[in-house]
Amino acid sequence: MNQQTAWLVLVGAAVFETAWAIGLEYADGFTNLRATAFVVVALAISMAGLAKAVQVLPVGTAYAVWTGIGAVGTVILGIILFDESTSVIRLVCIVAIVGGVLGLRMTA
């Protein structure tokens, strides 16, 4: 796998990280079995993608980018799906995370 492919795999893995994190809300403490199964599958895909990407990318950079994308995706979906806060400070923090992810990508 080349670096460009590794970055694409990493972004895909981060999308699945967002999916499993949001799925936790629907899993309701793992009492909803269908949602729990979704969380487990999304988590496995996410981890597998991260593991594949770190075969090529530096682990520290890959992990930080993976968690950053997952965090931003989860916050944005939390706002959309669960009516979470859109306070200015919260939005500024999202922008800061995106800036950090982009900076890590550009320097890797």
HELIX and SHEET records of a PDB file:
HELIX    1   1 GLN A    3  ALA A   27  1                                  25    
HELIX    2   2 LEU A   33  ALA A   53  1                                  21    
HELIX    3   3 VAL A   59  PHE A   82  1                                  24    
HELIX    4   4 VAL A   88  THR A  107  1                                  20    
END                                                                             
